[in-house]
């Protein structure tokens, strides 16, 4: 560790979920390229996969042993290998990593004779702010959601939610630069648990990072600054580039190359969005009736011991074979979204998927399932006006006729054309220069800590 004394040392600690790993790893690569020594902390089971995604970088991966958690199988240490109901346990009991984390910090400080310049911690790991405070290390909280979702959490943390809701179906939020109407159904699930974590992290951190672009959510970034009184930086980056080389990637590209420009509907619900048999059948009937070309990624629920492709209506594959393909499992999403043939993205509105779609200049069809996905869908449909909603909720059954008509509207009508034009305009507003300026400002902040990282 002798060479660590020659550069600023930054510790990064994401929550154990693929949707959190991606923005943390992207930022880690940016900081490493700026000359920082970056220690990327995660659990033992997750570390090998992440290291393979960071080949060629100077990021140092640190594996922490997660003590046993009742209800979780041994070795299941990230939400992407757990059913959703089990994944909540990782959030609730992540504090079991606090002792291994602090032991590692002590070891690093003993071997390098100095403290890390700062700890960049996931807002879903609120106890890390207490560990940082114990050792006098500045802690920066990172929201892997967008700024609107983070702002809503900030507002709901500082205001009595139960009093606001009452018997109302619509909650009007008017505070500083935020002007939002929320339906009761759009309040995040497991709200009390998230609110506790959010409050603890916000009170103890010295600054905030948000996985967004200034040109995309400026008013919500400003709200976070005004309401917390602490620096806030947008650090989304276009560093992730589409690439291909596997057989599945080549297959997708060949099929997309055979389609007309702006003609294909891409359907995916992310790494943890799984549809039931009834949901899959209803969605499939609507897609088939729309008569539009499509590429549909279907993933199996973790631990369910089922093949989700078996949920498709009988005869669906044969009836749509000339204009659509269903891919079982992982697909090269960035390649698909950036391909000229892709016209629209039917999505659960997870924030990474939403950012990738916006960065590609594509309109969306929204079916938010849980948590911040409702806020993301609201942003896409109501504020940016680059999307239409087809359904809402993790247990809702879509109306096949609505699916059919909404797909047609997005793909073949003037409404769809206008959405695509707005999507392209928004794409232009999140240019590379603004990304670099915001990250540069955060880098300056770390450097401004001076010798505070010395013991």
Protein Blocks (a to p, Z undefined) as FASTA:
>chain_A
ZZmmmpccddddddddfklmmmmmmmmmmmmmnopacdddddfklmmmmmmmmgoiacdc
ddddddddehiaghiacfklccfklmmmmmmmmmmmmmmmmmmmmmmmmmnopacfbdcd
dfklmmlmmmmmmnopacddddfbdfklmmmmmmmmmpcfklmnmmafbdcddehjbccd
ddfklpcghklmmmmmmmmmmmmmmbdcddddfklmmmmmmmmmmmnopacddfbdfkbc
cddfbfklmmmmmmmmmpcehkbccddebjklccdfklmmmmmmmmmmnopacddddddd
ehklpafklmpcghklmmmmmmpccdehjddfklmmmpmklmbdcdehiaklmmmmmmno
pacddddfbhjllmmmmmmmmmnopaccfbecjkbccdfklmmmmmmmmmmmmklmmmmm
mmmmmmmmmcfklmmmmmmmmmmmmmmnmmmlpZZ
